[in-house]
Amino acid sequence: MPRILVIDDDPAISELVAVNLEMAGYDVSQAEDGIKGQALALQLQPDLIMLDLMLPRVDGFTVCQRLRRDDRTSEIPVLMLTALSQTQDKVEGFNAGADDYLTKPFEVEELLARVRALLRRTDRIPQAAKHSEILNYGSLTLVPERFEAIWFNDTVKLTHLEFELLHCLLQRHGQTVSPSEILREVWGYDPDDDIETIRVHIRHLRTKLEPDPRHPRYIKTVYGAGYCLELPGIPPSNEGVSVTVVE
């Protein structure tokens, strides 16, 4: 039974979330402030953390940053659940290390769908390791066991989300991938009009892979259509191309 930690100072919201999660078959623990939430996360090491941003004692942004810096909790998926709905709030949430962001008020079914998607995607086994898919092409090699990329012979450490996003683009190298395709494949739920989630993580990838992230050469934005990974040194035919698959 997956364990979920709910950190929220609103008793009504916290209880509503907990009851519905328990009815869906999850083991739920609760904390009402940032200090207790961080302590419980370290103690329980849950499968998923639902984190409010406006918390007493320590705010949710800070809690998320601390969890990401600690090896014991750095890989636990975090779903931010908050009344803050401005784009900048979402950007700050993702920059703090959140995996997904859901604003209040919300539908219970949408909440459960986000939870299921996060647990499927972060079950410690990357999607790339589950199928026969391309993991190496040109100057890029993905290492799913360690969530790393070998990029021009340099090792680059990726988060779970960055790995899945880069893998999604790699499968379609040279092609434009729409935001809706990315949301369905990487985040695991039907898309909506908010693509800020993708933009933030694309920026993070560019920071790690691009010589000049402000003028990307490899992870390109196709305005109005999506994103395209253009790998360097790819010959026009299959000759000389190294393709590795997982059987």
ZADO-1210 file (C-alpha; in nm, 4 decimals, padded with zeros to 6 digits):
<atoms>
<atom x="00.0000" y="00.0000" z="00.0000" code="MET" pos="1"/>
<atom x="00.1678" y="00.3269" z="-00.1109" code="PRO" pos="2"/>
<atom x="00.2181" y="00.5775" z="00.1711" code="ARG" pos="3"/>
<atom x="00.1338" y="00.9436" z="00.1121" code="ILE" pos="4"/>
<atom x="00.2276" y="01.2304" z="00.3426" code="LEU" pos="5"/>
<atom x="-00.0121" y="01.5287" z="00.3359" code="VAL" pos="6"/>
<atom x="00.1391" y="01.8549" z="00.4686" code="ILE" pos="7"/>
<atom x="-00.1359" y="02.1179" z="00.4955" code="ASP" pos="8"/>
<atom x="-00.2382" y="02.3560" z="00.7737" code="ASP" pos="9"/>
<atom x="-00.6059" y="02.3686" z="00.6705" code="ASP" pos="10"/>
<atom x="-00.7751" y="02.0886" z="00.8699" code="PRO" pos="11"/>
<atom x="-01.0752" y="02.0714" z="00.6383" code="ALA" pos="12"/>
<atom x="-00.8634" y="02.0364" z="00.3224" code="ILE" pos="13"/>
<atom x="-00.6185" y="01.7982" z="00.4855" code="SER" pos="14"/>
<atom x="-00.8974" y="01.5721" z="00.6104" code="GLU" pos="15"/>
<atom x="-01.0801" y="01.5822" z="00.2761" code="LEU" pos="16"/>
<atom x="-00.7623" y="01.4803" z="00.0948" code="VAL" pos="17"/>
<atom x="-00.6740" y="01.2123" z="00.3503" code="ALA" pos="18"/>
<atom x="-01.0201" y="01.0526" z="00.3470" code="VAL" pos="19"/>
<atom x="-01.0334" y="01.0328" z="-00.0314" code="ASN" pos="20"/>
<atom x="-00.6801" y="00.8965" z="-00.0543" code="LEU" pos="21"/>
<atom x="-00.7568" y="00.6307" z="00.2053" code="GLU" pos="22"/>
<atom x="-01.0749" y="00.5339" z="00.0202" code="MET" pos="23"/>
<atom x="-00.8595" y="00.4951" z="-00.2909" code="ALA" pos="24"/>
<atom x="-00.6343" y="00.2496" z="-00.1058" code="GLY" pos="25"/>
<atom x="-00.3451" y="00.4672" z="00.0150" code="TYR" pos="26"/>
<atom x="-00.1847" y="00.4802" z="00.3604" code="ASP" pos="27"/>
<atom x="-00.1992" y="00.8473" z="00.4636" code="VAL" pos="28"/>
<atom x="-00.0066" y="01.0472" z="00.7244" code="SER" pos="29"/>
<atom x="-00.0655" y="01.4159" z="00.7977" code="GLN" pos="30"/>
<atom x="00.1304" y="01.7166" z="00.9235" code="ALA" pos="31"/>
<atom x="00.0008" y="02.0687" z="00.9848" code="GLU" pos="32"/>
<atom x="00.3182" y="02.2766" z="00.9490" code="ASP" pos="33"/>
<atom x="00.6483" y="02.2793" z="00.7625" code="GLY" pos="34"/>
<atom x="00.8675" y="02.1654" z="01.0529" code="ILE" pos="35"/>
<atom x="00.6535" y="01.8609" z="01.1341" code="LYS" pos="36"/>
<atom x="00.6095" y="01.7874" z="00.7654" code="GLY" pos="37"/>
<atom x="00.9817" y="01.7779" z="00.6994" code="GLN" pos="38"/>
<atom x="01.0424" y="01.5642" z="01.0079" code="ALA" pos="39"/>
<atom x="00.7721" y="01.3141" z="00.9065" code="LEU" pos="40"/>
<atom x="00.9075" y="01.2995" z="00.5517" code="ALA" pos="41"/>
<atom x="01.2501" y="01.2023" z="00.6862" code="LEU" pos="42"/>
<atom x="01.1021" y="00.9546" z="00.9319" code="GLN" pos="43"/>
<atom x="00.8478" y="00.7849" z="00.7028" code="LEU" pos="44"/>
<atom x="01.0121" y="00.8333" z="00.3618" code="GLN" pos="45"/>
<atom x="00.6708" y="00.8112" z="00.1925" code="PRO" pos="46"/>
<atom x="00.6055" y="00.7227" z="-00.1692" code="ASP" pos="47"/>
<atom x="00.4615" y="01.0690" z="-00.2364" code="LEU" pos="48"/>
<atom x="00.4322" y="01.4028" z="-00.0558" code="ILE" pos="49"/>
<atom x="00.1411" y="01.6435" z="-00.0988" code="MET" pos="50"/>
<atom x="00.2669" y="01.9831" z="00.0098" code="LEU" pos="51"/>
<atom x="00.0815" y="02.3102" z="00.0713" code="ASP" pos="52"/>
<atom x="00.2843" y="02.6269" z="00.0130" code="LEU" pos="53"/>
<atom x="00.1382" y="02.8635" z="00.2711" code="MET" pos="54"/>
<atom x="00.2435" y="02.6759" z="00.5842" code="LEU" pos="55"/>
<atom x="00.3154" y="02.8024" z="00.9377" code="PRO" pos="56"/>
<atom x="00.6701" y="02.7911" z="01.0773" code="ARG" pos="57"/>
<atom x="00.8350" y="02.6995" z="00.7446" code="VAL" pos="58"/>
<atom x="00.6736" y="02.7619" z="00.4051" code="ASP" pos="59"/>
<atom x="00.6273" y="02.4900" z="00.1450" code="GLY" pos="60"/>
<atom x="00.8893" y="02.6288" z="-00.0949" code="PHE" pos="61"/>
<atom x="01.1561" y="02.5976" z="00.1741" code="THR" pos="62"/>
<atom x="01.0379" y="02.2532" z="00.2820" code="VAL" pos="63"/>
<atom x="01.0570" y="02.1286" z="-00.0766" code="CYS" pos="64"/>
<atom x="01.4075" y="02.2692" z="-00.1230" code="GLN" pos="65"/>
<atom x="01.5245" y="02.1015" z="00.1986" code="ARG" pos="66"/>
<atom x="01.3733" y="01.7676" z="00.0962" code="LEU" pos="67"/>
<atom x="01.5468" y="01.7867" z="-00.2399" code="ARG" pos="68"/>
<atom x="01.8843" y="01.8539" z="-00.0767" code="ARG" pos="69"/>
<atom x="01.8578" y="01.5515" z="00.1539" code="ASP" pos="70"/>
<atom x="01.9578" y="01.2175" z="-00.0017" code="ASP" pos="71"/>
<atom x="01.6907" y="01.0403" z="00.2033" code="ARG" pos="72"/>
<atom x="01.4067" y="01.2380" z="00.0450" code="THR" pos="73"/>
<atom x="01.5525" y="01.3810" z="-00.2749" code="SER" pos="74"/>
<atom x="01.3785" y="01.1287" z="-00.5010" code="GLU" pos="75"/>
<atom x="01.0324" y="01.1361" z="-00.3382" code="ILE" pos="76"/>
<atom x="00.7770" y="01.2933" z="-00.5767" code="PRO" pos="77"/>
<atom x="00.6186" y="01.6138" z="-00.4492" code="VAL" pos="78"/>
<atom x="00.2744" y="01.7367" z="-00.5528" code="LEU" pos="79"/>
<atom x="00.2226" y="02.0965" z="-00.4485" code="MET" pos="80"/>
<atom x="-00.1358" y="02.1670" z="-00.3483" code="LEU" pos="81"/>
<atom x="-00.2054" y="02.5368" z="-00.2983" code="THR" pos="82"/>
<atom x="-00.4374" y="02.8310" z="-00.3513" code="ALA" pos="83"/>
<atom x="-00.1515" y="03.0239" z="-00.5165" code="LEU" pos="84"/>
<atom x="-00.2344" y="03.0068" z="-00.8868" code="SER" pos="85"/>
<atom x="-00.0195" y="03.2742" z="-01.0499" code="GLN" pos="86"/>
<atom x="00.2323" y="03.1609" z="-01.3109" code="THR" pos="87"/>
<atom x="00.5223" y="03.2915" z="-01.1019" code="GLN" pos="88"/>
<atom x="00.4050" y="03.0848" z="-00.8050" code="ASP" pos="89"/>
<atom x="00.4104" y="02.7723" z="-01.0206" code="LYS" pos="90"/>
<atom x="00.7540" y="02.8564" z="-01.1568" code="VAL" pos="91"/>
<atom x="00.8871" y="02.9006" z="-00.8024" code="GLU" pos="92"/>
<atom x="00.7282" y="02.5718" z="-00.7016" code="GLY" pos="93"/>
<atom x="00.8909" y="02.3805" z="-00.9840" code="PHE" pos="94"/>
<atom x="01.2227" y="02.5550" z="-00.9275" code="ASN" pos="95"/>
<atom x="01.2026" y="02.4456" z="-00.5635" code="ALA" pos="96"/>
<atom x="01.1819" y="02.0849" z="-00.6835" code="GLY" pos="97"/>
<atom x="00.8110" y="02.0049" z="-00.7140" code="ALA" pos="98"/>
<atom x="00.7066" y="01.7353" z="-00.9607" code="ASP" pos="99"/>
<atom x="00.3518" y="01.8618" z="-01.0123" code="ASP" pos="100"/>
<atom x="00.1316" y="02.1514" z="-00.9042" code="TYR" pos="101"/>
<atom x="-00.2442" y="02.1515" z="-00.8370" code="LEU" pos="102"/>
<atom x="-00.4338" y="02.4644" z="-00.7372" code="THR" pos="103"/>
<atom x="-00.7231" y="02.4890" z="-00.4919" code="LYS" pos="104"/>
<atom x="-01.0141" y="02.4451" z="-00.5314" code="PRO" pos="105"/>
<atom x="-00.9719" y="02.1134" z="-00.7109" code="PHE" pos="106"/>
<atom x="-01.1802" y="01.8146" z="-00.8115" code="GLU" pos="107"/>
<atom x="-01.1077" y="01.4992" z="-00.6123" code="VAL" pos="108"/>
<atom x="-01.0905" y="01.2924" z="-00.9300" code="GLU" pos="109"/>
<atom x="-00.8241" y="01.5215" z="-01.0728" code="GLU" pos="110"/>
<atom x="-00.6277" y="01.4976" z="-00.7487" code="LEU" pos="111"/>
<atom x="-00.6390" y="01.1175" z="-00.7574" code="LEU" pos="112"/>
<atom x="-00.5394" y="01.1162" z="-01.1241" code="ALA" pos="113"/>
<atom x="-00.2342" y="01.3315" z="-01.0493" code="ARG" pos="114"/>
<atom x="-00.1384" y="01.1035" z="-00.7603" code="VAL" pos="115"/>
<atom x="-00.1686" y="00.7896" z="-00.9742" code="ARG" pos="116"/>
<atom x="00.0364" y="00.9496" z="-01.2507" code="ALA" pos="117"/>
<atom x="00.3161" y="01.0526" z="-01.0142" code="LEU" pos="118"/>
<atom x="00.3316" y="00.7104" z="-00.8510" code="LEU" pos="119"/>
<atom x="00.3414" y="00.5369" z="-01.1899" code="ARG" pos="120"/>
<atom x="00.6141" y="00.7619" z="-01.3208" code="ARG" pos="121"/>
<atom x="00.8297" y="00.7599" z="-01.0086" code="THR" pos="122"/>
<atom x="00.8103" y="00.3957" z="-00.9116" code="ASP" pos="123"/>
<atom x="01.1927" y="00.3939" z="-00.9121" code="ARG" pos="124"/>
<atom x="01.1992" y="00.2334" z="-01.2599" code="ILE" pos="125"/>
<atom x="01.2310" y="00.4811" z="-01.5481" code="PRO" pos="126"/>
<atom x="00.9970" y="00.4318" z="-01.8418" code="GLN" pos="127"/>
<atom x="01.3048" y="00.3976" z="-02.0618" code="ALA" pos="128"/>
<atom x="01.4109" y="00.0861" z="-01.8719" code="ALA" pos="129"/>
<atom x="01.0744" y="-00.0853" z="-01.9188" code="LYS" pos="130"/>
<atom x="01.0597" y="-00.0965" z="-02.2967" code="HIS" pos="131"/>
<atom x="01.2777" y="-00.1524" z="-02.6012" code="SER" pos="132"/>
<atom x="01.3500" y="00.2106" z="-02.6716" code="GLU" pos="133"/>
<atom x="01.6367" y="00.4244" z="-02.7947" code="ILE" pos="134"/>
<atom x="01.8732" y="00.5211" z="-02.5152" code="LEU" pos="135"/>
<atom x="02.1740" y="00.6296" z="-02.7231" code="ASN" pos="136"/>
<atom x="02.1900" y="00.8487" z="-03.0303" code="TYR" pos="137"/>
<atom x="02.4814" y="01.0554" z="-03.1521" code="GLY" pos="138"/>
<atom x="02.6342" y="01.2539" z="-02.8670" code="SER" pos="139"/>
<atom x="02.3677" y="01.1588" z="-02.6110" code="LEU" pos="140"/>
<atom x="02.3406" y="00.8427" z="-02.4008" code="THR" pos="141"/>
<atom x="02.0830" y="00.7929" z="-02.1268" code="LEU" pos="142"/>
<atom x="02.1628" y="00.5760" z="-01.8236" code="VAL" pos="143"/>
<atom x="01.8239" y="00.4862" z="-01.6648" code="PRO" pos="144"/>
<atom x="01.9684" y="00.2991" z="-01.3670" code="GLU" pos="145"/>
<atom x="02.1268" y="00.6224" z="-01.2395" code="ARG" pos="146"/>
<atom x="01.9075" y="00.8871" z="-01.4064" code="PHE" pos="147"/>
<atom x="02.2111" y="01.0255" z="-01.5874" code="GLU" pos="148"/>
<atom x="02.2959" y="01.1467" z="-01.9356" code="ALA" pos="149"/>
<atom x="02.6318" y="01.1055" z="-02.1053" code="ILE" pos="150"/>
<atom x="02.6562" y="01.4240" z="-02.3086" code="TRP" pos="151"/>
<atom x="02.9719" y="01.4746" z="-02.5191" code="PHE" pos="152"/>
<atom x="03.1498" y="01.2290" z="-02.2849" code="ASN" pos="153"/>
<atom x="03.0477" y="01.4286" z="-01.9752" code="ASP" pos="154"/>
<atom x="02.8180" y="01.2749" z="-01.7131" code="THR" pos="155"/>
<atom x="02.5156" y="01.4882" z="-01.6311" code="VAL" pos="156"/>
<atom x="02.2966" y="01.4027" z="-01.3300" code="LYS" pos="157"/>
<atom x="01.9247" y="01.4414" z="-01.4019" code="LEU" pos="158"/>
<atom x="01.6137" y="01.4425" z="-01.1887" code="THR" pos="159"/>
<atom x="01.3427" y="01.1831" z="-01.2599" code="HIS" pos="160"/>
<atom x="01.1403" y="01.4423" z="-01.4504" code="LEU" pos="161"/>
<atom x="01.4359" y="01.5717" z="-01.6490" code="GLU" pos="162"/>
<atom x="01.5307" y="01.2170" z="-01.7444" code="PHE" pos="163"/>
<atom x="01.1791" y="01.1306" z="-01.8635" code="GLU" pos="164"/>
<atom x="01.1455" y="01.4605" z="-02.0509" code="LEU" pos="165"/>
<atom x="01.4800" y="01.4165" z="-02.2275" code="LEU" pos="166"/>
<atom x="01.3924" y="01.0555" z="-02.3067" code="HIS" pos="167"/>
<atom x="01.0593" y="01.1673" z="-02.4545" code="CYS" pos="168"/>
<atom x="01.2390" y="01.4108" z="-02.6858" code="LEU" pos="169"/>
<atom x="01.5098" y="01.1568" z="-02.7710" code="LEU" pos="170"/>
<atom x="01.2516" y="00.9087" z="-02.9000" code="GLN" pos="171"/>
<atom x="01.1500" y="01.1726" z="-03.1550" code="ARG" pos="172"/>
<atom x="01.4863" y="01.3373" z="-03.2223" code="HIS" pos="173"/>
<atom x="01.4628" y="01.5829" z="-03.5092" code="GLY" pos="174"/>
<atom x="01.0833" y="01.6010" z="-03.4729" code="GLN" pos="175"/>
<atom x="00.8659" y="01.8576" z="-03.3015" code="THR" pos="176"/>
<atom x="00.6942" y="01.7173" z="-02.9914" code="VAL" pos="177"/>
<atom x="00.3782" y="01.8988" z="-02.8855" code="SER" pos="178"/>
<atom x="00.3139" y="02.0015" z="-02.5247" code="PRO" pos="179"/>
<atom x="00.0127" y="01.7687" z="-02.5100" code="SER" pos="180"/>
<atom x="00.2301" y="01.4701" z="-02.6097" code="GLU" pos="181"/>
<atom x="00.4886" y="01.5624" z="-02.3470" code="ILE" pos="182"/>
<atom x="00.2301" y="01.6029" z="-02.0705" code="LEU" pos="183"/>
<atom x="00.0683" y="01.2689" z="-02.1506" code="ARG" pos="184"/>
<atom x="00.3954" y="01.0763" z="-02.1759" code="GLU" pos="185"/>
<atom x="00.6015" y="01.2383" z="-01.9001" code="VAL" pos="186"/>
<atom x="00.3421" y="01.3555" z="-01.6483" code="TRP" pos="187"/>
<atom x="00.0859" y="01.0871" z="-01.7305" code="GLY" pos="188"/>
<atom x="-00.2335" y="01.2906" z="-01.7447" code="TYR" pos="189"/>
<atom x="-00.4432" y="01.4604" z="-02.0095" code="ASP" pos="190"/>
<atom x="-00.3157" y="01.8057" z="-02.0998" code="PRO" pos="191"/>
<atom x="-00.4762" y="02.1390" z="-02.0195" code="ASP" pos="192"/>
<atom x="-00.3951" y="02.4930" z="-02.1264" code="ASP" pos="193"/>
<atom x="-00.1170" y="02.5379" z="-01.8703" code="ASP" pos="194"/>
<atom x="00.2214" y="02.4425" z="-02.0174" code="ILE" pos="195"/>
<atom x="00.4332" y="02.6329" z="-01.7640" code="GLU" pos="196"/>
<atom x="00.5205" y="02.2944" z="-01.6134" code="THR" pos="197"/>
<atom x="00.6999" y="02.1969" z="-01.9336" code="ILE" pos="198"/>
<atom x="00.8671" y="02.5347" z="-01.9830" code="ARG" pos="199"/>
<atom x="01.0303" y="02.5260" z="-01.6410" code="VAL" pos="200"/>
<atom x="01.1743" y="02.1773" z="-01.6867" code="HIS" pos="201"/>
<atom x="01.2910" y="02.2546" z="-02.0411" code="ILE" pos="202"/>
<atom x="01.4826" y="02.5487" z="-01.8939" code="ARG" pos="203"/>
<atom x="01.6375" y="02.3183" z="-01.6334" code="HIS" pos="204"/>
<atom x="01.7480" y="02.0747" z="-01.9046" code="LEU" pos="205"/>
<atom x="01.8976" y="02.3553" z="-02.1118" code="ARG" pos="206"/>
<atom x="02.0932" y="02.4768" z="-01.8094" code="THR" pos="207"/>
<atom x="02.2518" y="02.1328" z="-01.7815" code="LYS" pos="208"/>
<atom x="02.3063" y="02.0551" z="-02.1521" code="LEU" pos="209"/>
<atom x="02.3323" y="02.3782" z="-02.3491" code="GLU" pos="210"/>
<atom x="02.6554" y="02.5829" z="-02.3717" code="PRO" pos="211"/>
<atom x="02.4365" y="02.8958" z="-02.3679" code="ASP" pos="212"/>
<atom x="02.0904" y="02.8135" z="-02.2260" code="PRO" pos="213"/>
<atom x="01.9551" y="03.1523" z="-02.3379" code="ARG" pos="214"/>
<atom x="02.0362" y="03.0639" z="-02.6992" code="HIS" pos="215"/>
<atom x="01.9737" y="02.6885" z="-02.7196" code="PRO" pos="216"/>
<atom x="02.1347" y="02.4912" z="-03.0000" code="ARG" pos="217"/>
<atom x="02.0029" y="02.1437" z="-02.9192" code="TYR" pos="218"/>
<atom x="01.6721" y="02.1675" z="-02.7289" code="ILE" pos="219"/>
<atom x="01.4813" y="02.4072" z="-02.9500" code="LYS" pos="220"/>
<atom x="01.1458" y="02.5745" z="-02.9091" code="THR" pos="221"/>
<atom x="00.9220" y="02.5507" z="-03.2144" code="VAL" pos="222"/>
<atom x="00.6895" y="02.8397" z="-03.1412" code="TYR" pos="223"/>
<atom x="00.3249" y="02.7443" z="-03.1404" code="GLY" pos="224"/>
<atom x="00.4073" y="02.3764" z="-03.1901" code="ALA" pos="225"/>
<atom x="00.6320" y="02.2377" z="-02.9142" code="GLY" pos="226"/>
<atom x="00.9956" y="02.1358" z="-02.8664" code="TYR" pos="227"/>
<atom x="01.2533" y="01.9595" z="-03.0804" code="CYS" pos="228"/>
<atom x="01.5768" y="01.7832" z="-02.9817" code="LEU" pos="229"/>
<atom x="01.8355" y="01.8282" z="-03.2570" code="GLU" pos="230"/>
<atom x="02.1383" y="01.6187" z="-03.1751" code="LEU" pos="231"/>
<atom x="02.4796" y="01.7217" z="-03.3131" code="PRO" pos="232"/>
<atom x="02.6767" y="01.5072" z="-03.5507" code="GLY" pos="233"/>
<atom x="02.3836" y="01.2954" z="-03.6701" code="ILE" pos="234"/>
<atom x="02.4469" y="01.1683" z="-04.0238" code="PRO" pos="235"/>
<atom x="02.1571" y="01.1731" z="-04.2722" code="PRO" pos="236"/>
<atom x="02.1438" y="00.7927" z="-04.2928" code="SER" pos="237"/>
<atom x="02.1740" y="00.5174" z="-04.0332" code="ASN" pos="238"/>
<atom x="02.5396" y="00.4703" z="-04.1172" code="GLU" pos="239"/>
<atom x="02.7561" y="00.5562" z="-03.8196" code="GLY" pos="240"/>
<atom x="02.4649" y="00.6043" z="-03.5843" code="VAL" pos="241"/>
<atom x="02.4847" y="00.4197" z="-03.2535" code="SER" pos="242"/>
<atom x="02.1452" y="00.3030" z="-03.1356" code="VAL" pos="243"/>
<atom x="02.1116" y="00.1122" z="-02.8120" code="THR" pos="244"/>
<atom x="01.7911" y="-00.0527" z="-02.6980" code="VAL" pos="245"/>
<atom x="01.6831" y="-00.2297" z="-02.3841" code="VAL" pos="246"/>
<atom x="01.5389" y="-00.5755" z="-02.4434" code="GLU" pos="247"/>
</atoms>
